[in-house]
Amino acid sequence: MDALIASYASCPDSDSDSDTQRPKTENHQAPEPLPPPPISLLRPPNSLEGKLNYSQTAHLDRIRSFPHVEGNYALHVFIPVYIPSSPKKGLAQFLKKVASLVPGLHVVDVDIPLNILCKDDNKLEQIALGREFHISLGRTVPIRVHQIDSVVTMLRQKLQFQRRYWIDFNKWEVFVNDDQTRSFLSLEVIAEGLAEITRQIQAVNAVYRLHNLPEFYEDPRPHISLAWALGNISDSLKRAIEEMRRHINVGGAVRKHIFSCKFNGIECKIGSKTYKICKFSED
């Protein structure tokens, strides 16, 4: 059934299967992806600019995962992910349908109401899907300033040399944070790339243990999140996904995944500073 969603979410204008289009040589460096467009694009001339601040309204009821303490810095270890151009149209249509079924969804990190972006397909693709996403390799936790150098050094020792591999996002899934304050519409990795990511999570766990930090979930499920909503609305989101399954056009070839991308490194963000963790060892 998940393969059917993969068929829907793949770009309908593409006449090739990504399984057969992967490059045979990996020696050239992929170009740096362009940053997402400025949020000001959402405010056309003569709009209601200034009358509603989306970022402020989105944050009104949000709760910190942990309380702010002077001298603490949030630590997050992750794989950066960019969605390729070809599947964006299908993904955008999927998001539009879900937003019509489930009110209150916001774009992850940008925190703009999804239904606002759904009014313009180009902005939906550019802002909701054209930004950097993250596969978390560890919990986001607070650390003290004196731990920063040690954490970064040990992460680099454990993860310094990595080989590039493909990551397949195969399944739409719903996740809820530990304190049940937010729900996430996500794309999960359940096949290619899962073994490699799991090993990387284990390496991060080892560093966390040495610093008395809470380890990642016992049964990790690597994913990227595209949209979020306040509270635990997992039932509503799962019903919306099932609704999409029932209305998928199954004609033509069924793809094995929603989209794929190449593993392109591991980063560690501590406070506002980002550290590059690994280098690549090619075959």
C-alpha positions in Angstrom: 0.0 0.0 0.0 2.9 2.3 0.8 4.1 1.8 -2.7 0.9 3.3 -4.0 1.5 6.5 -2.1 5.0 6.5 -3.5 3.4 6.5 -7.0 1.2 9.4 -6.1 3.9 11.5 -4.5 6.3 11.1 -7.4 6.2 13.8 -10.0 3.6 12.8 -12.7 5.5 14.7 -15.4 8.6 12.5 -15.0 9.0 9.8 -17.7 11.7 7.9 -16.0 12.1 5.8 -12.9 14.6 7.1 -10.4 15.9 3.6 -9.8 17.3 3.5 -13.3 18.5 7.1 -13.3 21.0 7.1 -10.5 24.4 8.3 -11.8 27.0 5.6 -12.3 29.9 7.8 -11.2 29.9 9.8 -8.0 33.2 11.7 -8.5 31.8 15.1 -9.2 30.5 17.3 -6.4 26.8 18.1 -6.4 26.1 21.8 -6.7 25.1 23.6 -3.5 21.3 23.8 -3.2 19.8 27.2 -3.4 18.5 28.6 -0.1 14.7 28.9 0.3 13.2 32.1 -0.9 12.6 34.9 1.6 9.3 34.8 3.5 8.6 38.3 2.2 7.5 36.6 -1.1 4.3 35.6 0.7 3.4 39.3 1.1 2.4 40.6 -2.3 1.8 44.4 -2.8 -1.4 45.7 -1.1 -1.6 42.6 1.0 -2.4 42.5 4.7 1.3 42.8 5.6 1.7 43.8 9.2 -1.8 42.8 10.2 -0.9 39.2 10.9 2.6 37.9 11.8 2.6 34.3 11.0 5.7 33.4 12.9 4.3 35.0 16.1 0.9 33.4 15.9 2.5 30.0 15.2 4.7 30.2 18.3 1.9 31.3 20.7 1.2 27.9 22.1 4.4 26.1 21.5 6.3 24.6 24.4 10.0 24.1 24.8 11.3 20.5 24.8 13.4 21.5 27.8 13.5 24.7 29.9 16.0 27.4 29.0 18.9 27.5 31.4 21.6 30.1 31.2 24.8 28.5 30.0 23.0 25.6 28.3 23.1 25.1 24.5 20.8 22.9 22.5 22.6 20.0 20.7 21.2 18.4 17.6 23.1 15.9 15.4 21.5 15.3 11.9 21.8 14.4 8.3 20.9 17.4 6.0 18.4 16.5 3.3 17.3 18.4 0.2 14.3 17.2 -1.8 15.2 16.8 -5.6 13.2 18.9 -8.1 11.4 16.1 -9.8 9.2 14.8 -7.0 8.2 18.2 -5.6 5.1 18.6 -7.7 3.6 15.3 -6.5 4.6 16.1 -2.9 3.0 19.5 -3.1 -0.2 18.0 -4.3 -0.2 15.6 -1.5 0.4 18.3 1.1 -2.5 20.4 -0.4 -4.9 17.5 0.0 -3.8 16.8 3.5 -4.1 20.5 4.5 -7.7 20.4 3.1 -8.5 17.5 5.4 -6.6 18.5 8.5 -6.7 22.2 9.6 -3.9 23.8 11.6 -0.9 22.4 9.8 2.3 24.5 9.6 5.4 24.2 7.6 8.2 22.8 9.7 10.7 25.4 11.0 9.3 28.2 8.8 6.1 28.0 10.8 3.8 29.4 8.1 0.3 28.0 8.0 0.3 25.4 5.3 -3.1 26.5 3.9 -1.6 29.9 3.1 1.1 28.3 1.0 -1.4 26.0 -0.7 -2.9 29.0 -2.5 0.1 29.2 -4.7 1.8 26.0 -6.1 5.1 27.7 -6.8 5.4 29.1 -3.2 4.3 25.8 -1.8 7.1 24.0 -3.7 9.7 26.6 -3.0 9.1 27.4 0.7 7.6 24.1 2.0 9.7 21.7 0.0 12.7 23.8 -1.2 14.5 24.1 2.2 16.9 21.9 4.2 15.3 19.0 6.1 16.9 16.9 8.8 17.2 13.2 9.7 17.9 13.3 13.4 20.7 11.0 14.6 20.2 11.8 18.3 17.8 13.6 20.6 17.9 17.4 20.8 19.3 17.9 24.3 20.9 20.7 26.3 24.6 20.6 27.0 26.9 22.9 29.0 29.4 25.1 27.4 32.4 23.1 28.7 31.0 20.0 27.0 30.9 21.5 23.5 34.5 20.8 22.4 34.4 17.3 23.8 31.1 16.4 22.1 32.2 17.7 18.7 35.6 16.0 18.9 34.1 12.6 19.8 31.5 12.8 17.1 34.2 13.5 14.6 36.2 10.6 15.8 33.3 8.2 15.6 31.9 9.5 12.3 34.9 11.0 10.6 35.0 8.8 7.5 31.7 7.8 5.8 30.8 6.4 2.4 28.1 8.0 0.3 24.9 6.0 0.1 21.4 6.4 -1.2 18.5 7.2 1.1 15.0 6.2 0.0 12.0 7.9 1.6 9.4 5.2 1.2 6.4 5.9 3.5 4.2 8.7 4.8 4.0 8.5 8.6 2.9 10.5 11.6 5.0 11.2 14.7 4.2 12.9 18.0 6.8 14.4 20.3 7.4 12.9 23.7 5.3 15.4 25.6 2.4 15.1 23.1 2.4 18.9 22.3 3.1 18.6 18.6 2.3 16.1 15.8 4.4 15.8 12.6 3.6 14.7 9.0 6.7 13.0 8.0 8.4 10.8 5.3 10.1 7.7 6.8 13.1 5.7 5.6 12.2 2.0 5.8 14.5 0.4 3.2 17.6 1.7 1.4 19.7 3.8 3.7 18.1 2.5 6.9 21.1 0.2 7.9 23.6 3.0 7.4 21.6 5.6 9.3 21.1 3.1 12.2 24.8 2.6 12.5 25.3 6.3 12.6 22.7 6.6 15.3 24.5 4.0 17.3 27.8 6.0 17.0 26.0 9.2 18.2 24.5 7.2 21.1 28.0 6.2 22.2 29.1 9.8 22.4 25.9 10.8 24.3 26.5 8.0 26.8 30.0 9.3 27.5 28.5 12.7 28.3 25.6 11.4 30.4 23.1 12.5 27.7 19.9 10.7 27.0 20.3 8.3 24.0 18.0 8.1 21.0 14.9 6.0 20.8 15.5 2.2 21.3 13.8 1.5 18.0 14.8 4.5 15.8 12.7 5.4 12.8 14.7 7.8 10.6 12.5 10.4 8.9 12.1 14.0 7.8 9.2 16.1 8.9 7.4 18.4 6.4 4.5 19.8 8.5 3.5 20.1 12.1 0.4 20.9 14.2 -0.3 21.6 17.9 -1.2 18.7 20.1 -1.6 15.1 19.4 -3.7 14.9 16.2 -2.1 11.7 15.0 -5.5 10.1 14.4 -6.6 12.9 12.1 -3.4 12.8 10.2 -3.4 9.1 9.8 -7.0 9.2 8.5 -5.9 11.8 6.0 -3.1 9.5 4.8 -5.5 6.6 4.5 -7.9 8.9 2.5 -5.1 9.6 0.1 -4.4 5.9 -0.3 -8.0 5.2 -1.2 -8.0 7.9 -4.0 -4.6 7.1 -5.6 -4.7 6.4 -9.3 -2.8 3.1 -9.5 -2.5 3.2 -13.3 1.0 2.9 -14.7 4.2 1.9 -13.0 4.3 1.9 -9.2 7.4 3.4 -7.8 9.3 1.8 -4.9 9.8 5.1 -3.1 8.5 8.6 -2.8 11.9 10.2 -3.4 15.6 9.4 -3.0 18.6 11.5 -2.2 22.3 10.9 -1.7 23.7 10.9 1.8 25.8 14.1 1.9 27.2 14.4 5.4 26.5 14.8 9.1 26.2 18.1 10.9 26.0 19.0 14.6 24.2 22.2 15.6 25.0 23.6 19.0 23.2 26.8 19.9 23.5 28.9 16.7 26.7 27.3 15.5 26.9 24.4 13.0 29.8 21.9 12.9 30.7 19.6 10.0 31.2 16.2 11.4 32.3 13.8 8.7 34.4 13.5 5.6 33.8 11.1 2.7 35.7 7.9 1.9 34.7 6.9 -1.6 35.0 3.3 -2.9 
